[in-house]
Amino acid sequence: MPDTSDFSSDSRIVSQRKKEGIEIPLQKNVQARSASTHLEYVKFIHNALPELNFDEIDTSTTFLNTRFGAPIIIDSMTGGTEMASTINSRLARVAEKYGFAMGVGSQRAGLLNDKMADTYGVARKNAPNAFLIANIGGAQLAKGLSLDEIQKIIDMIRANALAVHLNPLQELIQPEGEPRYKGVLERISDLTKSVSIPIIVKEVGAGISGDVASKLEKVGISAINVAGSGGTSWAAVEKVRAESAKDRIKAHLGELFWDWGIPTASSIIEVREAAQDTPIIASGGLRNGLDFAKCLALGASMCAMAYPFLRHATESEDRLVEFTLTLLAELKSAMFLIGAPNIQAIKKSKYILTGALATGVKNR
Ligand SMILES: Cc1cc2nc3c(=O)[nH]c(=O)nc-3n(C[C@H](O)[C@H](O)[C@H](O)COP(=O)(O)O)c2cc1C
């Protein structure tokens, strides 16, 4: 769960919040209700003459100078509890086996004690060669994190990149949240100069606009994860927590802003236009390999997914592997049907934007 609250709170409280951050998405329906990703408005053109064999389709790709087995990221989720340790271990083994990237959850909890740090560190133990992404909150950064602490966060998983999450909506609704975003961009700018690994800036489900992308590109970040609306709603998660805390105003705000945000497909299109030199990670409500293919066609370099990985990882490792194989089969099927032998070819494929995404045949 994205997290920015006070460093002085003890690890038990943080651990409890981390536990709820996993349990609420699993036990309550906190997915988007009226919002959608807008991916339903992206239609590929069927190719009746694909001129390729299904078993020769190549899903490998390069991102941030690294080769991946598929353009897939297990998006930042967890750490800080025993259950998180099991989940991170299972996700990491899948990332290692299939050549995916993987993010861990906000690592503030890992700074509090070594036992907590291990619940993130298991990701590296189980994925010695995978591309792992460390995670901190933007507001937490603005509040003050020393370079030593940032280095500790990176070293905890021997990270290949560091993600900074922007979660103003969540901070607003969270009972103990801190909606204080002054100075965040400047701190991100400092970070790009002081940290040697790539900095990825991500949302957590409300999307990145063209204006924000343009500001981020100017400060020299390495990639943007749009994490748009249409999937897990953090307003909804915090609404559930606000109800338990009997905070009626925050619970009301959580209900009102449940579907707030920029739909994922719209966010990719905006960011692609506004920050043409910055690679995009699609995320927010992606639920199958066809969604991935559409995001790649719109201009994303990688596709990330959070909640479905969590759900399957919680069931069992076998279910997680089966889910992963299904995702790959879906992606390859979409590639076969549009005649794309590799990921580069998806990026050049033709599609139609309908409904809310306007009309016309697009071929970038
Ligand atoms: C259980 C859970 C915990 C999450 N915790 C974090 C976090 O600690 N840091 C972060 O950057 N994003 C976090 N996220 C947000 C995801 O990385 C992702 O951006 C968002 O959930 C949209 O993807 P989805 O619709 O596939 O779930 C979390 C998501 C879930 C479902």
The ligand as an SDF file (V2000), in Angstrom:
LIG
                    3D

 31 33  0  0  0  0  0  0  0  0999 V2000
   -2.4860   -4.3620   -2.7440 C   0  0  0  0  0  0  0  0  0  0  0  0
   -1.8700   -3.2130   -3.4610 C   0  0  0  0  0  0  0  0  0  0  0  0
   -0.8520   -2.5010   -2.8580 C   0  0  0  0  0  0  0  0  0  0  0  0
   -0.2330   -1.4290   -3.5220 C   0  0  0  0  0  0  0  0  0  0  0  0
    0.8220   -0.7680   -2.9280 N   0  0  0  0  0  0  0  0  0  0  0  0
    1.5280    0.1350   -3.6470 C   0  0  0  0  0  0  0  0  0  0  0  0
    2.7280    0.7060   -3.1070 C   0  0  0  0  0  0  0  0  0  0  0  0
    3.1390    0.4260   -1.9880 O   0  0  0  0  0  0  0  0  0  0  0  0
    3.4010    1.5890   -3.8750 N   0  0  0  0  0  0  0  0  0  0  0  0
    2.9800    1.9390   -5.1270 C   0  0  0  0  0  0  0  0  0  0  0  0
    3.6540    2.6890   -5.8170 O   0  0  0  0  0  0  0  0  0  0  0  0
    1.8290    1.4450   -5.6320 N   0  0  0  0  0  0  0  0  0  0  0  0
    1.1070    0.5470   -4.9350 C   0  0  0  0  0  0  0  0  0  0  0  0
   -0.0370   -0.0040   -5.4700 N   0  0  0  0  0  0  0  0  0  0  0  0
   -0.5410    0.5070   -6.7570 C   0  0  0  0  0  0  0  0  0  0  0  0
   -0.1590   -0.3950   -7.9320 C   0  0  0  0  0  0  0  0  0  0  0  0
    1.2470   -0.4280   -8.1090 O   0  0  0  0  0  0  0  0  0  0  0  0
   -0.8320    0.0600   -9.2430 C   0  0  0  0  0  0  0  0  0  0  0  0
   -0.3050    1.2950   -9.6300 O   0  0  0  0  0  0  0  0  0  0  0  0
   -2.3390    0.2040   -9.1330 C   0  0  0  0  0  0  0  0  0  0  0  0
   -2.8700   -0.7380   -8.2370 O   0  0  0  0  0  0  0  0  0  0  0  0
   -3.0450   -0.0080  -10.4600 C   0  0  0  0  0  0  0  0  0  0  0  0
   -2.9400   -1.3150  -10.9290 O   0  0  0  0  0  0  0  0  0  0  0  0
   -4.1050   -2.4170  -10.8640 P   0  0  0  0  0  0  0  0  0  0  0  0
   -5.3760   -1.7640  -11.3340 O   0  0  0  0  0  0  0  0  0  0  0  0
   -3.6330   -3.5140  -11.7860 O   0  0  0  0  0  0  0  0  0  0  0  0
   -4.2090   -2.8820   -9.4500 O   0  0  0  0  0  0  0  0  0  0  0  0
   -0.6760   -1.0650   -4.8280 C   0  0  0  0  0  0  0  0  0  0  0  0
   -1.7190   -1.7980   -5.4150 C   0  0  0  0  0  0  0  0  0  0  0  0
   -2.3150   -2.8550   -4.7640 C   0  0  0  0  0  0  0  0  0  0  0  0
   -3.4370   -3.6070   -5.4370 C   0  0  0  0  0  0  0  0  0  0  0  0
  1  2  1  0
  2  3  1  0
  2 30  2  0
  3  4  2  0
  4  5  1  0
  4 28  1  0
  5  6  2  0
  6  7  1  0
  6 13  1  0
  7  8  2  0
  7  9  1  0
  9 10  1  0
 10 11  2  0
 10 12  1  0
 12 13  2  0
 13 14  1  0
 14 15  1  0
 14 28  1  0
 15 16  1  0
 16 17  1  0
 16 18  1  0
 18 19  1  0
 18 20  1  0
 20 21  1  0
 20 22  1  0
 22 23  1  0
 23 24  1  0
 24 25  2  0
 24 26  1  0
 24 27  1  0
 28 29  2  0
 29 30  1  0
 30 31  1  0
M  END
$$$$
